[in-house]
């Protein structure tokens, strides 16, 4: 089975809300993200991003970068002394910064998302890592952030 087919099957299992009139992959991103499945969130939205080269291209790219940053934080949290995973805080900060650049033009709200809140999340996570001199990971599974779509 090709990756595209796997993603489509996975997204169907997530059960998108047709009333939102938003692409199921976009909705699936938030479902995965809020379940701390950051890599899957990245993959689901990347599937949409690669397909659509429209005005939302940088918006989707920014959200993919947010998910990627949280992949780094999660792996570092789970394996802090691992030779590779233990050094993931700097790449996480870089992805948060790139995400902010891509999402900034879409604030305060776009596609039923409080983009301004996502930008604050990126800034807060980066600031905590930098303040801890790249030695403290602010991510904890018990206090993982949630990103929810807004109603119209």
URGI-V520439 format. One record per run of one state. SS is the DSSP state (helix for helix, strand for strand, loop for the rest). FROM is the first residue (numbers start at 0). TO is the last residue. If there is no record, write none. Layout:
# URGI-V520439
ss->SS from->FROM to->TO
ss->SS from->FROM to->TO
This chain:
# URGI-V520439
ss->loop from->0 to->1
ss->helix from->2 to->13
ss->loop from->14 to->16
ss->helix from->17 to->19
ss->loop from->20 to->22
ss->helix from->23 to->33
ss->loop from->34 to->36
ss->helix from->37 to->50
ss->loop from->51 to->55
ss->helix from->56 to->77
ss->loop from->78 to->83
ss->helix from->84 to->86
ss->loop from->87 to->87
ss->helix from->88 to->105
ss->loop from->106 to->107
ss->strand from->108 to->109
ss->loop from->110 to->111
ss->strand from->112 to->113
ss->helix from->114 to->130
ss->loop from->131 to->139
ss->helix from->140 to->142
ss->loop from->143 to->147
ss->strand from->148 to->148
ss->loop from->149 to->151
